Amino acid sequence: MGNYFMAIDQYSLIVQKEPENVNAHINLGISYLRTNIDPKAALDYLLIAEGLGKYPDFILVEIARAYMYHLDYDQAKIYLARFEESGGVNKKNQDDFERMVANCDAALDLIKYPVDVKYKNLGPLVNSTYSDYHPFITSDGKSILFTTRRKVRPGTQPEFDGYFPSDIFQTKLVDGEWEESRKLGDRINSVYDEQSVGLTQSGDTLFFYVDHVEDYGDIYTSTKKGEAYTNPKRLENEVNSPFIESACSISRDGKTIIFSSNRPGGYGGMDIWMVRKQENGIWGEAVNLGPEINSRFDEDFPTLSIDAEVLYYSSDGHPGMGGYDLYFSTWDNQSKIWTKPQNLGYPINGPADDKTISFAGDGEFAVVSGRRDDTVGDLDIYTLQYVKKVDDTPAIFLLNIPTNEKNPAAKVEIRNEFDEKVGEYLPNRITGRYTIALPVGKYFIYVDAEGFRPYNEVLVVNDFHKRQLHNVKLIKLKK
């Protein structure tokens, strides 16, 4: 039924009574992997099942997934290779299998060059022992709205998955401390599910997703008047459709909305779309952001920066740490495209689903949700502070361009927006990676390698890149 909490209770009793029950150990491990209680605990049970023998081949993939939660991606690759050697890869699971392998390769690079950030749990006054997630912060950094699945109504029964219906809560910063979170009014919350999916920088307008009996898969908006929010209003049909729209963000000038939807015309699953307001004040048609931003899998929770030139969003299709990772893309005003997305890095991203990040006005401070060692329970709301300060030093990029032992190393050439050559680069003989320092500006990357198709990419470097110790980029060439 998808209630992994109850499953954990039941299978825990079984493995105690029947310590050699292979299926019970497998299902207990999988149940831990499907919750945020303690995914790391899955590994022990799955390894016990493997040791007992007579296990199905798919357990090798689950063991690999469990090793990813322990950040042991080398071991995960070993188990994925064993699964492939066993003949377990077929047409139905090939895409998922290849995605896991790509995530392991990307994660090994990301872990080597972590982002210098500090986390702070907002504590038990804000978080609960249940799941607290999808946080959005106002530009002044003084108010956070988020979704929770805690029990807030007397007599409320859990849903089929063991969680209570979702509601939207708010907390405010008072004298340097986050006050006790409270539920938004009944105009927003109902006996069904509501989830925060976007917030204007001022905090005056909230976007939220509803999952009601007669209405689900649409985005609603509510405007703040004083301390209360107005009656919800369904977003225009240019955004909402008969399909699912799950999150959105609007530019400061109110002329651009970027949202996620699984409507036809995309590249697979949920995609990121954009609508712009025309000169006559009417919204234009929705435009898909294309295959650079979207993948064959799911993209979700787009959020625009204050200047609308940086797009943050989550994807479980682009190579990353595993599950959903957070990415950013920069708007190139000259060519009118969103550039190739880049991973926000580890530990901002981890092996679990990282779906939302919301920045305060200065861009050095953000809120995220996740499970860490000091978690109150399940998913918690955290603040994230960049330690590295932005100065006049260039951004450092580490390019990983795998070819093979038989092919010579790829040659990388970078030119600026005036088509002037910045430099030609060869890999480090020891690491095999290319180290490139670039000041703020627009660049064109050209890659040429014998036996592969030429590759080119537009790269817009801004202060966001300079916050990170290294910007790791994995470029896969096609033959």
NORBELLIN-V920355 format. One record per residue. N is the residue number from 1. RES is the residue in one letter. SS is DSSP state (H for helix, E for strand, L for the rest). OMEGA is omega in whole degrees, 0 to 359 (NA if undefined). D_LAST is the distance of its C-alpha to the last C-alpha in Angstrom with 2 decimals. Layout:
N | RES | SS | OMEGA | D_LAST
N | RES | SS | OMEGA | D_LAST
This chain:
1 | M | L | 182 | 44.61
2 | G | L | 177 | 42.22
3 | N | L | 185 | 45.10
4 | Y | H | 176 | 43.61
5 | F | H | 178 | 46.60
6 | M | H | 179 | 48.98
7 | A | H | 179 | 46.57
8 | I | H | 179 | 46.54
9 | D | H | 184 | 50.35
10 | Q | H | 183 | 50.61
11 | Y | H | 176 | 48.09
12 | S | H | 177 | 49.54
13 | L | H | 183 | 52.87
14 | I | H | 183 | 51.43
15 | V | H | 175 | 49.68
16 | Q | H | 182 | 52.96
17 | K | H | 183 | 54.92
18 | E | L | 185 | 52.33
19 | P | L | 178 | 50.38
20 | E | L | 178 | 48.67
21 | N | L | 185 | 47.48
22 | V | H | 183 | 43.71
23 | N | H | 180 | 43.07
24 | A | H | 178 | 45.19
25 | H | H | 179 | 43.25
26 | I | H | 184 | 39.91
27 | N | H | 176 | 41.17
28 | L | H | 178 | 42.82
29 | G | H | 179 | 39.64
30 | I | H | 179 | 37.66
31 | S | H | 176 | 40.50
32 | Y | H | 179 | 40.28
33 | L | H | 184 | 36.52
34 | R | L | 177 | 37.29
35 | T | L | 175 | 39.93
36 | N | L | 180 | 40.39
37 | I | L | 178 | 43.44
38 | D | L | 182 | 41.77
39 | P | H | 180 | 38.22
40 | K | H | 182 | 38.34
41 | A | H | 183 | 41.19
42 | A | H | 189 | 38.91
43 | L | H | 183 | 37.53
44 | D | H | 183 | 40.90
45 | Y | H | 180 | 41.62
46 | L | H | 178 | 38.23
47 | L | H | 176 | 38.49
48 | I | H | 179 | 42.03
49 | A | H | 178 | 40.83
50 | E | H | 181 | 38.25
51 | G | H | 179 | 41.04
52 | L | H | 177 | 43.34
53 | G | L | 180 | 40.99
54 | K | L | 180 | 40.47
55 | Y | L | 177 | 38.06
56 | P | L | 185 | 35.45
57 | D | L | 185 | 31.79
58 | F | L | 178 | 31.02
59 | I | H | 180 | 33.18
60 | L | H | 177 | 30.39
61 | V | H | 180 | 28.34
62 | E | H | 176 | 31.53
63 | I | H | 177 | 32.21
64 | A | H | 179 | 28.77
65 | R | H | 179 | 29.60
66 | A | H | 177 | 33.00
67 | Y | H | 177 | 31.63
68 | M | H | 177 | 29.56
69 | Y | H | 175 | 32.95
70 | H | L | 181 | 34.12
71 | L | L | 177 | 31.12
72 | D | L | 185 | 30.29
73 | Y | H | 175 | 26.56
74 | D | H | 179 | 26.14
75 | Q | H | 178 | 28.58
76 | A | H | 180 | 26.96
77 | K | H | 178 | 23.67
78 | I | H | 180 | 25.83
79 | Y | H | 176 | 27.35
80 | L | H | 177 | 24.14
81 | A | H | 178 | 22.92
82 | R | H | 179 | 26.32
83 | F | H | 179 | 26.01
84 | E | H | 180 | 22.74
85 | E | H | 180 | 24.42
86 | S | L | 182 | 27.41
87 | G | L | 184 | 25.54
88 | G | L | 181 | 26.19
89 | V | L | 178 | 22.80
90 | N | L | 183 | 23.03
91 | K | L | 183 | 22.00
92 | K | L | 186 | 24.54
93 | N | L | 185 | 23.57
94 | Q | H | 180 | 19.84
95 | D | H | 180 | 19.07
96 | D | H | 180 | 21.91
97 | F | H | 180 | 20.95
98 | E | H | 177 | 17.39
99 | R | H | 179 | 19.08
100 | M | H | 179 | 21.59
101 | V | H | 179 | 19.17
102 | A | H | 178 | 17.38
103 | N | H | 179 | 20.95
104 | C | H | 180 | 21.97
105 | D | H | 181 | 19.27
106 | A | H | 183 | 20.15
107 | A | H | 179 | 23.84
108 | L | H | 176 | 23.97
109 | D | H | 184 | 23.02
110 | L | H | 181 | 25.35
111 | I | H | 181 | 28.25
112 | K | H | 184 | 28.10
113 | Y | L | 185 | 28.79
114 | P | L | 174 | 31.19
115 | V | L | 183 | 32.68
116 | D | L | 180 | 36.36
117 | V | E | 175 | 38.21
118 | K | E | 180 | 41.47
119 | Y | E | 173 | 42.27
120 | K | E | 176 | 45.70
121 | N | E | 182 | 46.73
122 | L | L | 170 | 49.04
123 | G | L | 187 | 51.37
124 | P | L | 176 | 53.49
125 | L | L | 180 | 55.14
126 | V | L | 183 | 51.84
127 | N | L | 179 | 49.83
128 | S | L | 176 | 51.06
129 | T | L | 176 | 50.53
130 | Y | L | 185 | 48.44
131 | S | L | 176 | 45.09
132 | D | E | 191 | 45.06
133 | Y | E | 181 | 41.89
134 | H | E | 179 | 40.35
135 | P | E | 175 | 42.36
136 | F | E | 185 | 42.64
137 | I | E | 177 | 44.64
138 | T | L | 185 | 46.52
139 | S | L | 178 | 45.75
140 | D | L | 177 | 48.99
141 | G | L | 187 | 47.90
142 | K | L | 181 | 51.16
143 | S | E | 179 | 50.33
144 | I | E | 171 | 47.76
145 | L | E | 182 | 47.35
146 | F | E | 180 | 45.56
147 | T | E | 177 | 45.42
148 | T | E | 175 | 47.30
149 | R | L | 176 | 48.00
150 | R | L | 176 | 51.25
151 | K | L | 184 | 54.52
152 | V | L | 179 | 56.44
153 | R | L | 177 | 58.83
154 | P | L | 177 | 61.63
155 | G | L | 180 | 61.03
156 | T | L | 180 | 57.36
157 | Q | L | 176 | 55.58
158 | P | L | 176 | 52.01
159 | E | L | 187 | 49.46
160 | F | L | 183 | 47.75
161 | D | L | 178 | 45.25
162 | G | L | 177 | 48.10
163 | Y | L | 172 | 47.74
164 | F | L | 179 | 50.28
165 | P | L | 184 | 49.49
166 | S | L | 176 | 47.64
167 | D | E | 179 | 49.60
168 | I | E | 181 | 49.00
169 | F | E | 179 | 50.84
170 | Q | E | 172 | 51.49
171 | T | E | 181 | 52.47
172 | K | E | 178 | 53.78
173 | L | E | 182 | 54.05
174 | V | E | 180 | 57.77
175 | D | L | 176 | 59.10
176 | G | L | 180 | 55.79
177 | E | E | 177 | 55.51
178 | W | E | 183 | 53.76
179 | E | L | 180 | 56.51
180 | E | L | 182 | 56.64
181 | S | L | 180 | 54.19
182 | R | E | 181 | 55.74
183 | K | E | 171 | 54.75
184 | L | L | 187 | 54.44
185 | G | L | 182 | 57.09
186 | D | L | 174 | 57.37
187 | R | L | 180 | 56.17
188 | I | L | 185 | 52.66
189 | N | L | 178 | 52.90
190 | S | L | 177 | 54.11
191 | V | L | 179 | 54.58
192 | Y | L | 186 | 50.99
193 | D | E | 170 | 47.67
194 | E | E | 180 | 46.86
195 | Q | E | 176 | 44.05
196 | S | E | 182 | 43.53
197 | V | E | 179 | 40.22
198 | G | E | 182 | 40.84
199 | L | E | 175 | 43.50
200 | T | L | 184 | 44.31
201 | Q | L | 180 | 44.66
202 | S | L | 183 | 48.43
203 | G | L | 183 | 48.57
204 | D | L | 183 | 50.65
205 | T | E | 179 | 48.29
206 | L | E | 172 | 46.78
207 | F | E | 180 | 44.05
208 | F | E | 183 | 44.19
209 | Y | E | 179 | 42.84
210 | V | E | 175 | 45.35
211 | D | E | 181 | 45.28
212 | H | L | 183 | 48.65
213 | V | L | 184 | 49.99
214 | E | L | 183 | 50.00
215 | D | L | 178 | 47.49
216 | Y | E | 177 | 44.14
217 | G | E | 179 | 40.68
218 | D | E | 178 | 42.03
219 | I | E | 178 | 42.40
220 | Y | E | 179 | 45.89
221 | T | E | 178 | 47.26
222 | S | E | 182 | 50.53
223 | T | E | 182 | 52.17
224 | K | E | 175 | 54.26
225 | K | E | 186 | 57.91
226 | G | L | 178 | 59.77
227 | E | L | 183 | 58.91
228 | A | E | 177 | 58.09
229 | Y | E | 183 | 55.26
230 | T | L | 177 | 55.95
231 | N | L | 182 | 55.52
232 | P | L | 178 | 51.86
233 | K | E | 180 | 50.39
234 | R | E | 178 | 47.40
235 | L | L | 184 | 44.67
236 | E | L | 181 | 44.29
237 | N | L | 175 | 42.60
238 | E | L | 177 | 39.80
239 | V | L | 180 | 38.74
240 | N | L | 182 | 40.26
241 | S | L | 175 | 39.46
242 | P | L | 180 | 40.22
243 | F | L | 185 | 37.15
244 | I | L | 169 | 36.78
245 | E | E | 193 | 36.75
246 | S | E | 182 | 36.77
247 | A | E | 178 | 36.86
248 | C | E | 178 | 37.17
249 | S | E | 180 | 37.93
250 | I | E | 179 | 39.80
251 | S | L | 183 | 39.81
252 | R | L | 180 | 43.02
253 | D | L | 177 | 44.04
254 | G | L | 185 | 43.67
255 | K | L | 181 | 41.47
256 | T | E | 174 | 38.10
257 | I | E | 175 | 37.48
258 | I | E | 187 | 34.20
259 | F | E | 178 | 34.19
260 | S | E | 183 | 32.30
261 | S | E | 175 | 32.57
262 | N | L | 179 | 31.19
263 | R | L | 178 | 32.30
264 | P | L | 179 | 30.36
265 | G | L | 180 | 27.67
266 | G | L | 184 | 25.69
267 | Y | L | 178 | 22.32
268 | G | L | 179 | 23.89
269 | G | L | 176 | 27.09
270 | M | L | 178 | 28.78
271 | D | E | 175 | 27.28
272 | I | E | 182 | 28.57
273 | W | E | 181 | 30.45
274 | M | E | 171 | 32.63
275 | V | E | 179 | 35.85
276 | R | E | 177 | 37.72
277 | K | E | 181 | 41.40
278 | Q | L | 183 | 42.21
279 | E | L | 179 | 45.02
280 | N | L | 178 | 47.42
281 | G | L | 181 | 46.93
282 | I | L | 179 | 45.16
283 | W | E | 176 | 41.83
284 | G | L | 180 | 38.97
285 | E | L | 179 | 36.53
286 | A | L | 181 | 34.06
287 | V | E | 177 | 30.56
288 | N | E | 183 | 27.50
289 | L | L | 169 | 25.79
290 | G | L | 187 | 22.35
291 | P | L | 175 | 19.03
292 | E | L | 181 | 18.87
293 | I | L | 185 | 22.19
294 | N | L | 180 | 22.13
295 | S | L | 177 | 20.01
296 | R | L | 182 | 20.32
297 | F | L | 188 | 23.17
298 | D | L | 171 | 26.20
299 | E | E | 187 | 26.98
300 | D | E | 174 | 30.64
301 | F | E | 174 | 33.44
302 | P | E | 177 | 32.49
303 | T | E | 180 | 34.89
304 | L | E | 173 | 35.35
305 | S | L | 183 | 36.64
306 | I | L | 181 | 40.03
307 | D | L | 178 | 38.67
308 | A | L | 180 | 36.12
309 | E | L | 176 | 33.34
310 | V | E | 178 | 31.73
311 | L | E | 174 | 30.66
312 | Y | E | 177 | 30.79
313 | Y | E | 181 | 29.70
314 | S | E | 180 | 28.66
315 | S | E | 171 | 25.63
316 | D | L | 179 | 24.83
317 | G | L | 177 | 21.26
318 | H | L | 181 | 19.73
319 | P | L | 181 | 19.30
320 | G | L | 184 | 22.76
321 | M | L | 184 | 25.72
322 | G | L | 185 | 26.06
323 | G | L | 174 | 27.83
324 | Y | L | 172 | 28.20
325 | D | E | 177 | 27.42
326 | L | E | 182 | 28.70
327 | Y | E | 172 | 26.49
328 | F | E | 178 | 27.41
329 | S | E | 182 | 26.15
330 | T | E | 180 | 27.90
331 | W | E | 176 | 29.06
332 | D | E | 187 | 28.22
333 | N | L | 183 | 31.34
334 | Q | L | 181 | 30.23
335 | S | L | 177 | 27.15
336 | K | L | 177 | 28.67
337 | I | E | 169 | 25.73
338 | W | E | 185 | 25.35
339 | T | L | 183 | 22.80
340 | K | L | 184 | 20.06
341 | P | L | 177 | 22.19
342 | Q | E | 180 | 22.92
343 | N | E | 179 | 24.54
344 | L | L | 174 | 28.25
345 | G | L | 177 | 28.05
346 | Y | L | 10 | 30.09
347 | P | L | 175 | 32.97
348 | I | L | 173 | 32.97
349 | N | L | 178 | 30.39
350 | G | L | 183 | 30.95
351 | P | L | 177 | 30.07
352 | A | L | 179 | 32.44
353 | D | L | 173 | 32.07
354 | D | L | 191 | 32.45
355 | K | L | 186 | 32.95
356 | T | L | 169 | 35.20
357 | I | L | 183 | 36.04
358 | S | E | 184 | 38.76
359 | F | E | 168 | 39.66
360 | A | L | 191 | 43.12
361 | G | L | 186 | 43.71
362 | D | L | 178 | 42.97
363 | G | L | 180 | 39.51
364 | E | L | 189 | 40.50
365 | F | E | 183 | 41.89
366 | A | E | 174 | 40.43
367 | V | E | 179 | 41.22
368 | V | E | 172 | 39.02
369 | S | E | 180 | 39.77
370 | G | E | 176 | 38.91
371 | R | L | 179 | 40.39
372 | R | L | 185 | 41.28
373 | D | L | 182 | 43.90
374 | D | L | 181 | 46.67
375 | T | L | 176 | 45.93
376 | V | L | 178 | 49.14
377 | G | L | 181 | 47.62
378 | D | L | 176 | 44.40
379 | L | L | 178 | 42.45
380 | D | E | 175 | 44.27
381 | I | E | 180 | 44.16
382 | Y | E | 164 | 43.36
383 | T | E | 183 | 43.46
384 | L | E | 182 | 40.71
385 | Q | E | 175 | 41.58
386 | Y | E | 181 | 39.26
387 | V | L | 182 | 40.82
388 | K | L | 181 | 38.97
389 | K | L | 177 | 40.67
390 | V | L | 177 | 39.02
391 | D | L | 184 | 40.13
392 | D | L | 180 | 39.08
393 | T | L | 181 | 36.52
394 | P | L | 173 | 32.84
395 | A | E | 181 | 30.29
396 | I | E | 178 | 28.19
397 | F | E | 175 | 24.46
398 | L | E | 182 | 22.57
399 | L | E | 175 | 18.80
400 | N | E | 184 | 16.76
401 | I | L | 183 | 13.19
402 | P | L | 170 | 12.10
403 | T | L | 169 | 9.90
404 | N | L | 185 | 11.85
405 | E | L | 183 | 14.99
406 | K | L | 182 | 13.74
407 | N | L | 174 | 11.72
408 | P | L | 181 | 14.06
409 | A | L | 178 | 14.42
410 | A | L | 175 | 12.89
411 | K | E | 182 | 15.51
412 | V | E | 175 | 16.87
413 | E | E | 179 | 19.27
414 | I | E | 177 | 21.58
415 | R | E | 179 | 23.93
416 | N | E | 185 | 26.83
417 | E | L | 177 | 27.93
418 | F | L | 180 | 29.76
419 | D | L | 175 | 26.65
420 | E | L | 182 | 28.17
421 | K | E | 176 | 26.04
422 | V | E | 179 | 26.73
423 | G | E | 172 | 24.97
424 | E | E | 190 | 22.11
425 | Y | E | 172 | 21.12
426 | L | L | 185 | 19.97
427 | P | L | 171 | 19.93
428 | N | L | 185 | 23.13
429 | R | L | 182 | 23.37
430 | I | L | 184 | 24.88
431 | T | L | 183 | 23.13
432 | G | L | 182 | 19.69
433 | R | L | 180 | 20.06
434 | Y | E | 178 | 20.67
435 | T | E | 185 | 24.14
436 | I | E | 177 | 24.84
437 | A | E | 183 | 28.23
438 | L | E | 172 | 28.56
439 | P | L | 178 | 31.82
440 | V | L | 180 | 32.21
441 | G | E | 180 | 30.54
442 | K | E | 184 | 27.56
443 | Y | E | 174 | 24.47
444 | F | E | 179 | 21.09
445 | I | E | 177 | 18.24
446 | Y | E | 181 | 15.69
447 | V | E | 180 | 12.88
448 | D | E | 179 | 11.40
449 | A | L | 181 | 9.70
450 | E | L | 179 | 9.33
451 | G | L | 181 | 6.24
452 | F | L | 176 | 4.22
453 | R | L | 174 | 5.47
454 | P | L | 182 | 9.12
455 | Y | E | 174 | 10.64
456 | N | E | 185 | 14.34
457 | E | E | 173 | 16.99
458 | V | E | 180 | 20.75
459 | L | E | 176 | 22.76
460 | V | E | 183 | 26.50
461 | V | E | 177 | 28.36
462 | N | L | 184 | 31.74
463 | D | H | 179 | 34.38
464 | F | H | 180 | 32.70
465 | H | H | 184 | 30.07
466 | K | H | 177 | 32.97
467 | R | L | 184 | 34.63
468 | Q | L | 179 | 32.01
469 | L | L | 176 | 32.11
470 | H | L | 172 | 28.32
471 | N | E | 184 | 25.65
472 | V | E | 179 | 22.72
473 | K | E | 176 | 19.31
474 | L | E | 179 | 16.21
475 | I | L | 179 | 13.01
476 | K | L | 181 | 9.87
477 | L | L | 179 | 6.70
478 | K | L | 179 | 3.78
479 | K | L | NA | 0.00
